[in-house]
Amino acid sequence: MWGGGVGTAVLYPLVKALAEAGNQVTTIIGGRSQPFIILAKELTSLSTTLIITTEDGSLGMQGFVTAPLAQLLGDAEHVPQAVFAVGPVPMMKAVVAMTRPLKIETIVSLNPIMIDGTGMCGGCRVTIGAETKFACVDGPEFNGHLVDFDNLADRLTCYRSEEATHGMPSECKIGRGTTP
């Protein structure tokens, strides 16, 4: 299991279900710094092993979640049967690049722009294999080895100039008493 920040919240019910089914679960979570690490206590009680990374080293290992993943994949006795990655597109792309040569099933949770939740608007269109899928109705979980991450990354940035032009907030305002 790999998650960062809010991605950790998405992983929590999956870790819980896998643990309750009797699986040994290694969970790696990461964030920019300690305040961005969530659910560590809850995941500790569900995981066989919990590894925390922060980019600034304020909690756990300094660096990205891919460093402990590389160590785990290099240990022939503990190679995972499946990997679930939730978080930023570059992180999920890196995880998939690491698991692909080992043919480890890798599921990613995609979060493109979703507008209507029916697939009719096309905002959440992603390319999976050679097919067009809609994350809101066909996912959001997909076989990471089939995701066109470059196309996804391009689509996620398509509104940046409009957001800048119209003064859209560039940071989250939740918890600050303001409405975006």
N, C-alpha and C positions, 0 to 999 in steps of 0.2 A: 504494500500500500504506500502510495506517495501522495502527499498533499501539501499545499502551501497556503497559509492564511485561510481565507474563506473556503478554499478547496478542502481543508481539513473537516469542515462541517459536513460536506458532501460525503466524505469517506466514513464518518462516524457510524451511520447505520449499517454500512457494508461491513466494517470491521466487527461490529457487534454481531451481525448475523453469521459471519464466518466463524467467529470465536464460539458462539453458541452451538454451531454445528460441529464443533470439535476440531477445527482447523488450528494449526499453529500459524499465527499471523505476526509477521514483522512489519511494523509500521514506521515509516520515515516521514516526519513532517518538518516543514521549514517555513521561514519567513525572513523579512528584512532584518528584524530585531525582536527582542523578547516580547514587546507588547503585541506583536502580530502572531504570536504562537497561541493557539486556542485549543481547548479540549485535551491538553496533555495529560491531566490527571485521569480523565475518563478513558482515554486511549491506553494509558498504562495498565489499567485494570483489565482491559480486554485483549491486549497484545502480549504475545510471548516475549517480544522485544520491541521497545519503542526507542527510536533514534530521533533526536531533535537537531536541526541545523538552523543557524541564523547567519545571514550574510555578514553581519558585523561581529559575530562571535559572542554576543551578549548572553546567549543561552545555548547550551549544547556545543556541537562541532561548528567551527566557522566554515562557511561555504554554502554550497547548494546541496539539495537532496540527492543529486546525481553522484556525489563523491561516496557516500555510504552505499549507494546502489552498486557502484562499480566494485566496491569491496565485497559485497554480498554475491554478486554475479561471478566474481573471481574465486569464490570458495565452493569448490565442487560438491562439498557435503551439504551445503545450504542453499543451493540455487532454487529460487522459487518456482512453483508450478505455474503461477499466474501473477501478473502485476496489474494493479489498478492505479492509474495516475489521474489526478485532478489538480488543476492549477493553471498557471500561465501557459500559453501556447508554446513558447520556447522551451519550457521545462518538459512539457509532455512530448514534444518533438525529440528532445534529447533522450528521454527515457526510452522512447520507441526505438531510436537509433541504437541504444545499448542492448535492448532485448531482441531485436530482429535477428542478428546473427546467431543467437542461441535458440531461436524459434520458441521463445517463451510467449505464451498467450498474454497479450497486453491490451487492456481495456482502458480507453480514455473517455473522459466526460467533457464534452464540448459545450462552450457557452457563447456561441455567436449571438448577434443581435436577434432577439425574438420579439415580434410585435403582436401578432394575432393568435399565436398558439395553435393554429390550424394548418400551417404550411402554405396557406394561400398567398400570403404577402411575399414569400420568398426571401425574407430578410435573414433567415437562419440557414440558408442553403449551404451545404457542404459537399465536397466531393469525397466519396468513400469508394475506393477502388476506381472503377470507371463509371460509377453511377452517381447521379445527383440525389442527395438525401436532404431531408429537412430535420434539423436537430430537434425542433419542438415536437414533432410527431414520430419521427423514426428513431429518435435517440432520447436523451443526449449522449448515451453511452455507445461507443463504437469500437470496433477492432482497430486499435491504434496503428497496426501495420498497414492498414488500407487508407488511412486518412491522408489527404493532400494538405499537409500543414502549411506549405507556402501559399497556396490559394486561400486557406483559412486566415492566415496572418494578413494577407492583402485585404480581404473582405472586412476584417476587424478594424482596419484603419481607414476605410473609405469615407467616413464622415468627419475625420479630424479637421479638415479645413473649414467645413461648415460650422463645427463646434467652436473653432477659434474665431471665425468671423462673427458669429452671433453671441459671443460672450458666454458660452456654456461653461459651467464650472468644470475645472480640470481635476478637482479633488473631491472626495466624498465629504458630504456635510452632515452625515448621520451622527447624531449624538451631540451636535453643536447648537441645537436649538434653532436651526435655520432650515428652510426648505429649499432644495436645489431648484 
